[in-house]
Amino acid sequence: MRPLTRDAHRPLMQALRQIIGLGDTVAGLAAKLDACPPSPTTPPLMLVESIGSEPWASATFVGQTHWIELQLEGHGDAVAATCRRLEIELGEAEFDVPGHIVADVAVEAALPVTAANGMTSCNLRLEILTIED
């Protein structure tokens, strides 16, 4: 049976959770399940829409290109701040990916959309290039 994530996916997702502010908790999910209205200080809920990898190679290096499609949902200010933080901090983040070096990170964020219930969501696509160490 094939695992749901590759070796690099787990540390990449952990770094995302740290930047978003979820750490190792599910604060955003707990707030949503408790039906508490989201606040600007509540980290948004991070929903992973898809995650995958494909081999990558150049003349001198071998690695993988990873993509992660996310949806952030929560208070409008929190979602907008998290999108900005991801765009700024993700390129500078330290990733501990055994056997790999993170060579490049690209973030594509859509404009946040606010629903009638007041929840704001934003779709993001992350592309991360890892090189075998």
C-alpha positions, 0 to 999 in steps of 0.5 A: 500500500502506498503512503498518502504522503511522501517523505518530504510532505510531512516536514513541509506541512509542519513548516506551513502549520508553524507559519500559519500559527497552528503549531501542533494544535488544531485551534482553527478547527476547534473554534469552528467546531465549537461554532465560535465566530472567528476573530482576527487573532484566531488562526484560519483553518487550513484545508489541504485540497491536494498534495503531490510530487513529481521527479525533477532533474537538471544536468547536475541535480536530482530532486522533486517538485512538490505542490500543495493546494490549500484553502484558508478559512476564517476571519477576513483579517486573519486569512489576509494576514496569513496569506501575506505571511506565507508569501513573505516567510515561506521563502525564508522558512527553515525546512528540515527535510531528511535527505533533501534541501529546499531549493525554491518555494513559490506561493500563488494566492488567490484573492480572499472571498467573503461568504454570506456567513462572514467567513473568508476563504483564500485558495493557495498553491505552493510549489516547492523544489527539493534537491536530494542531499 
